[in-house]
Amino acid sequence: MDARYDELKWLYCELYHGDLAAFDYFIEMLRRSWGQRKDALRLQDQAREADPDWYRRRDLLGMMLYTGQFAGTLKGVAEKLPYIRECGVNYLHLMPLLQSPKGRSDGGYAVADFRTVQPELGTMDDLESLADACRADGISLCLDFVMNHTSEDHEWAKKARAGEPGYRERYFFYDNWDIPREFEKTVPQVFPTTAPGSFTLLPDCGQVVMTNFYPYQWDLNYANPVVFNDMTENLLYLTNRGIDVIRLDAVPYIWKELGTNCRNLPQVHTLVRMMRIVCEVVCPGVLLLGEVVMEPAKVVPYFGSPEKPECHMLYNVTTMATTWHTLATGDVSLLRHQMDTVCALPRDFLFLNYLRCHDDIGWGLDYPWLNQHFGTDEVAHKKYLNDWFTGHFPGSDSRGELYNDDPRLGDARLCGTTASLCGVETADYERDPFKLERAIACDLMLHAWMLTQSGIPVLYSGDEVGQLNDYTYHQDPEKWDDSRYIHRGAFQWDLAAMRADCSTRQGKQFQGLRRLEQLRAEEPAFDARADVWTFDTGSPHVLGVGRWYKGHKLIALFNFSNQFVTVSSWEKGPYEELVYGGHFEDLRHVELYPYGFAWMLHRED
């Protein structure tokens, strides 16, 4: 605290207009939270401070899962830790599990109590016990912290609704629509079809409240220091239960100002910087993961600067979306352009890389670049991508569903599991072994591409055994209108039981993926400090990526087409192919099968 006190006080007082009483309370709260941190966590803090790059290791592998869908309860997850270890996972992201109202939870992102677990999943003691078990197994536990809003069922919201003094100031309450209408002139809608507008009328109390996401999610007013103080204490309560990584949900939205778009405002970075300082003071072994689902120019600032860092990690969302665009078009130009942008960033910037997650795929691509080089029309291209991945375009075996389809703007997003989007579902249904082999190859190629990127690769639970879309949500009255549940189905343990049998598609996918993960963990060329570059392979269908670290040079090739392709690289050999074996004196003629890939390694003397 001594080392960071001056900056923390300056930032706090600048944001909150010199409110020293609020600041003094804040400091006392930090001291109290530090005092509540148990010895096992303090020992881990010390070990991680001594090894500040502990989370940059190339053997780090993540997985995200829903507790209820994966194992029923938190105790069930603890019982399934041997399977998680077998998957090679040492970073486990539990999707929202704090208390939320039934039917009005947005998948758990409408929190009614930040210190209570959803009863059917267990208790806070169960969560702490699971965190202890994960720590003993070398697994870091990640949890979402929904900081932009609370549920309308939260205690603060109930008191605000009742008009209790001091609580309406925690939200954005208005007596009429005058100011809300002024906000809506400049604030984009988050869900224009399923939840239009950014405000909701509360007839029972005659008030209008800001609800950027859904009517039952009330935006918190961080211009009120009481909100920041109490939400920070809620965050530290979770870290003191043993949570290692805090995912800051919807962080760009947390500061609102009339006349702006209420996104990425400077005050957001002040708040995140203070939260980083808080963690360094109270729980220095804890990481902040920022959820910033925007273009790179708006994502990168959330890393902060080397002198004043903010988030430890951010999602590589643009590369994810561009990867699926590349699969649908068979042209790697945009993906190479995206990679060149990422490779130009400082190596200290750490991204989480993924193919699928709990959310939809939004087509936030670099349309100015596409238009400049290909004359691409944004609306028409989004329609093509959605047609391709829903199987409506001729020749597509992909099976997904649209999310938040807005025919007026042509701005639908996409849902589906990795396997179904790669064509495994279609091949399985048609019982076509030829199609199935290609679909599995496509799935493994995409995972190999994810593992080749610098950062932390994160699997979506079920992808390791090729889990398909779950269409049962259509019959669920609480889920039928949210197509994201198509890829949030119950984990199919009968599929996992086949993971060791390579005569099954589940075995081929599980064992193939484990082989890739093990190679990545063992090979120094995958180190986060490696030099990374792209190169022209001579084919528009094949992405070429080079990595070099301490005399280990990896040349990776990824064929995003359903054709046999011959490619080349002028990098000097000889090379050994890591995955399938084989010796190459040079790379002037390398043949890749449809959706094939190669990891070519050269060791310098």
N, C-alpha and C positions, 0 to 999 in steps of 0.2 A: 504493500500500500504506500509505503514511503516513496518508492520509486515512481509511482503512477498517480499520486494524490494530486499534484498540481495540474496535470493535464485533465484528470477526471473532474476536478472542481471547475476548471475553466470551461470545459465543454458543457457541464451541467448548468452552470450559472449563465452561460451564453444562451442556451436553449430555453431555460426557465427564468430568464430575466432577473437573475440574482436572488432567487428564492433560497436563502441560506437555511431556513427552517426545514424545507423539504430536503435540501442536500444533507443536512446533519442527520435527519432521519434515515436517509439513504445509506450513509456511511455506517450508522449503527446497525442497520439491517444487514449490511455486508459482513460486519463483524460477528453478528449473531449467526448468520448462515455458515460462516467459516468455523465457528465454534461447534456447530452441529455436524461437521464432516467427520465421519468415523475413521479410525486409524488405518484400516485397509485401503481406503480411498486416498488418504494422505501419503501412504507409502507408494501407491501407484502414481500419484502426482509427482513425487520426488523422482521416481524412476523415469517418467516421461520428460520431466524437465532436464534430466541428465542426458536424454536421448531425444532432442527436439525433432529429429526426422523420423521418429518411430512410425508415423502414419504414412510415410512415403515409400515404404518397402515394397518391392515388386511382388512379394508373396501375399500381399493383402488382397483379399477377395471378399466382395460384399454380396449379400442377398437381402432382398426386401420381401416381407410376407405379412399377411393378416393373421393375427393370433388365432381367431376363431376358425378361419378357413383352413389353417395349417394343422392345428392340433387341438382345437376346441377351447382350451384355456391356457393361461400362463404356465400352470403346472404341467400341462400337456406339452408345451414347447420345451420346458426343461427336460422332460422325458425323451424328447426327440433330438436333444443336442448331439447324440452320437451320429445321427443321420446328417445333421448340419456339418459336423466335423468331417464326415465322410465326403461331403461335397467340397471340402477344402475351404469352407467359409470361416473367416475370422473377423467379419464385420457384419453384424446382424441388425437390420433396420426393421423394427416392429412398427407396422402402420398404426394410425391413431387408435388408441385403446382407452382413453380417458372418458369419463362419464359424459354421455351425449343422449339427447332425447330420441326415442324411437320415432322413425319416420321423418324426423327433422334434424338429421345429423350431418348430411353431406358426406357420408362415409366416415364419420368420426371427426370432421373438421368444424363442428359446432359444439364446442366444449362447454358443458354446464358446470364442471368442477375440475380444476387443474390438479387437484390432489386426491382424486378418487378414480379408481379403475372402473370401467364398465362392469357391473356386477356379474354378468354371465361369463366374463373372462377371468375373474378372480378379484384379488385385492391388491392394495399397494404393497402389502407385505409379500405377496406372491411375486410382484414385479421386482422388488428388492432381492428376493431369494434367487430369482432367475438371473438378475444382474450379477449376483455373487457367483453363481454357477458359471456364467459366461466368463467372468474375470478369471476364475480358476482354470478355465479351458483356453485362455488366451483369446477370447472373443470379445470384441468391443461392441457395446450395445448402443443403438441409435434410436431416438424417439422424436416424433414431431412435436414442436412447440408452436401452437396456433396463436400467434401474437397479434394479428390484425383485428380479430373480433372474438366475441364470445357468443354462446348460444343465448337466445332470448330467455332460456330457463336458468341461466347463471344467476347466482344470488345478487350480483350487482345490477343485472338487468331487471330482475323482479322489483328491487327497491327503486330503481329509476322509474319504472313503469308506475309504481305506486306514488311517485312524487316525493320520496324520502330525500331530505336535504343531502347534497353532496354526491348523489349518484347519477343524476342526469348529466352532470358535468363530465362523467367518465365516458360518455358516448356523445353523439351529435344529435341533440333533440331540438326541434323547432316547433313553434306554435302554429305555423302555417307553411304553405308551400313556397313562399317568396324566395328564401335563401336556397332551399333545395333546388328550385328551378334554375337559379343562377349557377349552382354547382353543375347541374346536368348539361349546361351549355358547353362545358369544356371537359367533362369526365367521361371517358369511353365506358360503354357497358361491358361488364365481364361476361355475362350470359344473356345476350340479347333475346334469345328465344325462350329459354326455360325460366329466366328470372330477369325480365326487362326492367330498366331503370336502376337507380342507385339509392332510392329512398322508399320507405314503407310507411303508410299511414296506420296509426294505432287507434282505432275507433274508441276503445275503452277509456283511453286517457286523453284523446283529442290531440295527440302529438304526432309529428313526423320524425322518423329516425333514419339515420344513414345505414344502408344495408347494401354494400357494393356487390356482395356475392349472392346470398339468398335472403329472403325476407326474415328468416329466423336467425340470421347471423348479423349481429349488431356491431358495427365498426367502433373500435375503441379510439378515444381521443388522447393521443400521446402528447398533445400540447398541455395536458394536465399532468403535472409531475407525480401526482398520486397514482395515476395509471402506470407510469413507467416504474415507479418504486415497487408497486405491488406485483406487477407482472414479472419484474426481475426477481422478486422473492419467490414467485411461483416457479420460475426457471431453475433457481438454485435449489429449491425443494426437490426437483426431479434429479438434478445432478447429484444431490446428496443421497438419493436412493441408489445411485450407482450407474446412472446413464452417462455414457462416455461421449456421445455425439448428440448435439442438439440441432435438429433440423428446423431452421427458422422459416416457417411457412409464410408464403406471400409477403416476404419482407419488403418489396418495393412499394407496397400500398400503405405502409403504416403511418405516414404523415399526410394530413389533408390540408389543403390551402385553397381558398376560393380564388377562382380565376386561373387555376392550373389544371393539368390532367390528373393530379393527385397520384403521380407515379414517379419514383426515383428522385424525389425532391432532396435538396442538400441535407435537410434535417434528418432524413432516413439514415444517411451515412454517419451523422453525429450519434444517433441512437445506437447503431450497430457498433461503432467504435467504442462507445461506452460499455456495451455488452461484452465486447472482447476484453476490455480492461477488467471488467468484473470477473470474468472467468480466469484471467491471469492472476488475479488477486485471491479469489476464493477457491477455485478448483482448476489449477493450471494444467491438469491432465485431460481436461474436457475440450472438445473441438466444436466449432460453430460451422454448420453446413447451411449455406444460403440457398433458398429456393428462388431463383430469379429466372423465370421462364420468358426470356426476352432475347433480342439479338445481341451479338457479342459486344457491341459498343456500349450497351447498357448493363451487361453482365459483369465485365471486367472490373469496373470501379468498385464492386463489392469486395474485391480482394484488399482494397485499401492500398497503402504504400508500404515499402519495407520499414519505414520509420514509424508509421501509424497503421498497422494492419487491421483489417476488419474480419471478414470470414476466413477461416482456414481453408475451406473447400467450397466449390460451386458446382452445380450440375452443368454438364456439357450438352445442353438441350439442343442447340443448333446443329451440332454434328449428328446427334441422334436423328433429328427430322431429315437432315440432308442424306443420311444413310438410306432411309426408306425411299426418298425421292430417287436416289441412284438405283435402287433395286427396280423401281417401276420404270425408269427410263433406260436403264442399261448404259448410261453415259456418266462417266466419273468426273467430268469437268468441274461441276459445282463442288463436289466433295473434295477434290484436290484443292480448289480455291479456298474452301473452308479450312482444310488442314493447314494450308500455308499460313492462314491467319492465326490459327492456334499455335503453330510451331514458332511464330515470331514473338509470342508472349514470353515474359521471363519464366524461367524454369521453376521459380518458387511458386508460381500459380498452379494450384492443384485442382484438377477437375475430377468429378465422378462421371464415369462413362457408362452408358447403359443402352440397351436396345428397346426394352419395354419397362414400364413401371405401372403403378396403380392408375395413372391418369391416361387421358387420351393423347394422341399424336396431333399436335397443332402444326399446320404447315407454315411455320414462320421461317421461310427461306429467304435468301438474298435475291429478291425479285428484280431490283435494279440491275444487278449483275447478269441475271438470266435474260432480262430484256435487252441489255446491251449486246450480249454475245449470241443470243439465239432468237431474239424478238419475242420472248415469252410473255404472254398475257397472264397476269396473276390469277384472275378468276377462272379462266379457261384451264390453266394448269392445275389449280386446286381440284377442279372437277375431274380432270383426267386422273390425278392421283387417287381421289376417292373412288372413282369408277374402277380403277385397277385393283385397289385393295379390298373392294367389296365384291370383286369377281364379275362386275358388269362390263368390263372391257374385254373384247375378244382376245382369247389367248391367255387370260389371267386365271390362275388357279388359286389366287389369294382369297381368303374369306374373312372379312371384317364387317363392322357396322359403323354407320355414321353417328356422330355425337354433336349435338347442338347445331343441327342443320338449319341454316338460314338461307333459303332459296333466293331471298331478295338480294343478299350480298354475295351469295355463292361462297360462303365461308364455313362450311362444315369441317369438323375434325373427325378423327378416326380412332376406332377401338378394335382390339383383337389381341390374341396371344401371339407371340413370336412364331410358334409352329404353324398356327392357322394362317398367318399372313405370309408365311413362306411356302404354303401349298401342301403342308403335311395333312391337313384335314381333308382336303379334296382327294388326295391320293389314297388316304386311308378309306374314305367313303367309297371311292371307285374301285378299290382293291387292285390298284395298278402298281405293280412292283417297280416298274421303270420310273413312273412319276414319283413314287415314294423315295427312291434313292436320290433323285434330283432335289426333292424338297428337303431331305435331311442334309444333303450337301450344302444347300443354300443356307439352312439354319446354322450349320457348323461354320460356314464361311463368314457369316455375319458375326458370330461369336469370336472367331479368330481375329476379325477386324477390330472388334471392341477391345480384345486383349492386347492388340498391338499398339493401341494408343497409350500415351503417357497418362498416368493418373490411377484412380482406383476403379477397377471394373466391378459392376454391380449386376448380379443376376436377379431376375424377377422369379419368385418362387413358382416352380412348376416348369419353367423353361428348361431346367436341366434334364427333365424326362419328356420333353416335348408335349406338355399339356395343351389340349385344344380348347377352343372357345366353349363356354358354358352358357347354353341358351335357356337354361331353366329360369333365369331372372325374369324372363317375359311373363311368367306366371306368378311372380311375387308382387303383391300390391304395393310393397314399400320400395321396390327396385325397378319395376317394369319401364319407367320413363327415363331411366338413366343407363344408357348403353355401356357405360364403363364397367358395369357389373358382368359384362360378357367375358372379361379377362380377370375377374375377381372371384372365380368359382372356387369351391372347396378343393383342397389339394387331394389328388387321387393317389392314395397310398397303394392301390392295386397296380398302378403304373410304376411307381417307385420300386415295387417288389421285383420288377423285371429288369432293373438297372444293371445287373451283373450279366445278363444273358444277351450277348451281342448278336444273337439271331433275331432279336426283337428290335423294333425301331427305338424303343425306350433305352435298350442297352446300347445301341449304336450311338444315340445322342448323348447319354450320360457318360459312357466311357470315352467317347470322342472328345467331349468337352473337358473331362478330367485330365486327359492327356495334354490338351492345350494349356490348361491352367498350371499343370505341373511343370511343363516346359518353360512357361513364363516365369514361374517362381525360381527356377534353377538358372536361367540364362541371364548373364549380366547385361546383355544388349537391351533388355527390357527395363533397365534401371531408370528411375524418374529423372536422373541427371543426364541421361543420354542426349546426344545431338539427334534431332529428328528432321527429316526432309521428305519431300515427295519428288517424283521424277516421271518423265514421259516414258511410258512402256511401249509406245508404238501402236497401242490399241485404245480406242475411246471407251472400251468396256472394262479395262483393267486398271486398277489403282496400284501404283507403285509407291512404297514407303520404305525409306531407309532409316536405320537406327545405328548409332555408333557409341560405344562406351568402353574405354580402357582396352582397345585392341580387338573388341568383339563387334563385328559389323553384321547386322541383320538386314537382308533385302526381302521385303514382304510383298507379295503379289496377290491381288484379289480380283477375281473375275465376276463381275456383276451381271453377266449375261448367261443365257441358256445355250450358248454356243461353245464349241471348242475354239480356243484362241491361242495363237503363238505370239509370245511377247519377248522383249529383250531388255537388257540393261548392260551398260558399258562398264559397270563396276568390276574391278579386277578380282579374280578368284584365287584359289579354288573355293567351292562352296559345298557344304553338306546340308541336305534338306532335313530339317529337324523332325517333321511330323511323319512323313511317309518313308523317309530314308532315300538314299541316292547321292552319288557324288557328281559334281558338275565342275569342269575346269573353268568354264565361263558361263555367262548368262545371256549369250547372244541368241539362243533359240530355246525358250522354255515353253512347253505346251501345258496349258491348263484346261481341264475338263470343264463342262458347264457348271457354273457356280463353284469352281475350284479355287484353291489358294495354295500358296507355298511360302514357307519360312526358310529362307536360304541363309545359312550362317557361314561367315568367313572369320577365321581367327588369325590375326596378324602375329608374326613371329616377334 
